């Protein structure tokens, strides 16, 4: 780490703290050459490997932009999209990988989006998974219905157990 004041190629860490969101570390440093102090913020880099082989830094904004198209005309707020992007980033970073395939990010988007809005999920999944026939859509709708029926049955059972 170069000193931003004298460009000395080394510095001493005097204090380290985790940032509020827990995704980065703030370090207080001191240059042994000029004795000036400065702060750095360190984050683990995450790169996305696109289908073409090109790599680029991970960006929540790109997730929001992609999902926003699927949510057009739906009752989904910007705060909902930001939370979805945060959830996706957390799940992707939890893998511990420094590089991730764009396809894996798309898969990580599907479940939080299904919970957020089923219509937006269908729109996103139809493009992402390349559905081409009516049968593809019907199969996905049936999976959604089964999942909804299972959740409703669990809620009924849970309310009956708490009522006893």
N, C-alpha and C positions, 0 to 999 in steps of 0.2 A: 504494500500500500504506500504510494508516494504521498509525501506531505504536500498539501495543496498550497503551502506558503513558500517553502524553499525547494521543493521537489526532491528532498532526501528520500532514498528508496526504502526506508523502513520507518516503523512507528511502533509505539508501545500502547497496548490496550490498558486503559485505566479503569474502565467500567463497562459492563455488558448488561443489557436488559432486553427482555422480550417485549416486542411491541404490543399494543392493545389487542390487535386481532390475532396475535400469536403466529403470524405468518412470516415475520421478519425479526431480526435482532438489531438493536441499536447499540453501537459501540462508541464509547468516548475514547479518543486516542490522543497521544502526545508524541510530538516529534523529538527524538533525542538530539537532533542537530540544532534546531532553532527554539525548542521548548514551547512552541505554539500548540494549542489544543484544537481538535476538530472532532466532528461526529461523522460516523458512517452508518448506513443502514444496509444490512445484508439480507438477501432473500435467496432461496434455492431457485435456480433457474429451471424452467420447464419449457421444453421445446416441443412443437407439434410437427410430426412428419406427415405431410399431405400425400395424397394418392400419387401425385406426380413425382414424389421423392424430395420435393423442396421442403426445407425446414424453416420454421418461423417461431418466434416467441409465443407462448400461450397468452391469450387475451380474453378476459371476461367479456369485453365489449363485442368481440366477434360472436360469442355465444348468444349474447343478448340480441344482436342484430339478426342472427339466423332464426332465433326462436320468435322474435318480434313479428316476422313475416307470417309465421304459422298462427300467431295470436291476433292477427289483424281482424278487427271487428268483433273480438271476443272481450268479455269483461275481465281483462287481465291488465293490472297496473304496471307502471315502470318499476315500482318497488317489488312486485311479484317477480318480474323478470330479473332484477338484480339479485334477489334471494335465490332464484333458480340457478343463476350463473355462479353464485358463491357455493351453493350445494354441489354443483358439478365440479368446480375447481377443487373443493375439499375432497371429493371422492377420487378425483384423478390424482391429486397429490398424495393421497393415502396409499396409492400403489407403490410409492417410493421410487418410481422410475423418473429418470431425468428427461427422457424422450417418450412421447406417446403418439400413437397413430391417430390421425383425425377420425378414423372409423371408431376407435374406442371412446373418443369424446362424444361422438354421436350416440353411441350406446348408453353412455353415462347421462345423456340428456333425456332419454326416453322415459324413464321411470318418474323422475321429478315432474316432467311435463304432463305425464298421464295424470298424476295426482293434482296438478294445477288446473288443467282444463282438457277434458277428453277430446273435444273437437280439435283443439290446437294440436294435441297429440296425434290424432289421425292425419291431420294435414302434414305435420312434420315427418311422421313415420312413412307416409305414402311417398314422399319425395326421397327421404333418406334411405329407405329400404327398397325403393324402385318398384313399387307395386304397379302392375300393368293391367290386371284384370279385375273384374267385379268380384271374383272369388277371393282375390287377395284382400280386398276391403271387407268382405263378409267374414272371412276367417279372423281378421283383426277385431271386428266388432263383436264376434262371438267370444273371443278371449276377454275383451273388456267386460262383456255382460257376465261371464263366469266370475271374473274378479270382483265385480260389483256385488253379485249375489253372495259370494263368499264373505265379503266385508259386511254386508247387511246381516247375514246369519251370525257372524261373530258379534256384531253390535247387539243383536237381540239376545243372544246367549249371555253376553256380559251384563246387560241390563237385568235379565232374569236372575242371574247369580247375585248381583248386588241388591236386588229387591228381596231376596230370601233371607 
